[in-house]
């Protein structure tokens, strides 16, 4: 698994950086919204499924969960 990669999804560039927390792994992800504000969150792989973890995230990030998972799978 490479350390950094990015993927265009719905016209926005999502930047992924691999992270590890002991036995748990995932990605730190950031993306700019329509107001050019950087939104940051984590995607964690637990119990054979990916989940988004972050605070006050807009719904369009959650709406793109499957595309985010596909981007990770393509990279790995």
Beta strands, then each sheet from edge to edge (+ up, - down):
strand 1: 4-9
strand 2: 12-21
strand 3: 24-32
strand 4: 38-46
strand 5: 49-53
sheet 1: 1+ 2- 3+ 4- 5+
end
